[in-house]
Amino acid sequence: MRLGILEMVGLAATLIFAIPVGGFGLTLLADGQTVFGGAMLLLAVLMVALPKFLTMPQDIPSLAAEKVIGGVAKDPDEEE
């Protein structure tokens, strides 16, 4: 899983918000509030995981460009 610079910055920005939510969820779990604490942990995980697995509308032009470039230019390893 190689990340470009923009993906790394986006992941860092997501983690800035997801880590406190996950910590809050752990605190609630430690206090005995299992439903709300588990929901907060699930929310923190989804904040990080969903952007990697969902195609957003702003991703469509870059995906289309990758397919066009991949069809025109082949990697040197693929030509063998």
Beta strands, then each sheet from edge to edge (+ up, - down):
end
